[in-house]
Amino acid sequence: MTENMPEWISLKVFAKKNTGTFSEGAIRWIIYKHDKEKVELPFLRRIGKKIVISQKKFDEWLENKKKNYTIRE
């Protein structure tokens, strides 16, 4: 993350930054799935109806998820 980039960015900005990897719909699905299971996402904050995401915390969460899965060839 660049020095002048704020840590918490909107969902739309996050999706634009990560085009090709995660669409806005994919992120919304992750949020919906975890809300339904009542699991807190460490990279997510809600301010009223606004959703903001920390790129750094999202990357850490994703790396942690990757460690829990075995890649089959």
C-alpha positions in Angstrom: 0.0 0.0 0.0 1.3 3.4 -0.8 2.2 5.9 1.9 -0.6 8.4 0.9 -3.3 5.8 0.5 -5.7 5.7 3.5 -5.9 2.4 5.3 -9.7 2.1 5.1 -11.3 2.5 1.7 -14.8 2.1 0.3 -15.9 -1.2 -1.1 -16.2 0.3 -4.6 -12.6 1.7 -4.4 -11.3 -1.6 -3.1 -13.0 -3.5 -6.0 -11.5 -1.1 -8.5 -8.0 -1.5 -7.0 -8.4 -5.3 -7.1 -9.9 -5.6 -10.6 -9.3 -9.0 -12.0 -8.9 -10.6 -8.6 -12.1 -9.7 -6.7 -15.1 -8.0 -8.1 -17.4 -5.9 -6.0 -20.0 -8.8 -6.2 -17.4 -11.3 -5.0 -16.5 -9.1 -2.0 -20.2 -8.6 -1.2 -20.7 -12.4 -1.4 -17.8 -12.9 1.1 -19.4 -10.4 3.4 -22.9 -11.9 3.1 -21.6 -15.4 3.7 -19.8 -14.4 6.9 -22.7 -12.3 8.1 -25.0 -15.3 7.7 -22.5 -17.5 9.7 -22.1 -14.7 12.2 -18.3 -14.6 11.6 -16.5 -11.3 12.0 -14.3 -10.2 9.1 -11.2 -8.4 10.5 -10.7 -6.3 7.3 -14.3 -4.9 7.3 -15.9 -2.0 9.1 -19.4 -0.7 8.7 -20.2 3.0 9.2 -24.0 3.2 9.0 -24.7 1.6 5.6 -21.2 2.4 4.3 -18.7 -0.5 4.1 -15.0 0.2 4.3 -12.2 -2.3 3.9 -8.5 -2.3 4.9 -6.4 -3.6 2.1 -3.6 -4.6 4.5 -6.0 -6.5 6.8 -7.7 -8.1 3.8 -4.3 -9.4 2.5 -3.5 -10.8 5.9 -6.9 -12.5 6.1 -6.5 -13.9 2.6 -3.0 -15.3 3.5 -4.4 -16.8 6.6 -7.2 -18.5 4.7 -4.6 -19.8 2.1 -2.7 -21.5 5.0 -5.8 -23.5 5.9 -6.3 -25.0 2.5 -4.2 -27.6 0.6 -3.8 -27.0 -3.1 -4.2 -30.2 -5.1 -2.4 -30.7 -8.3 
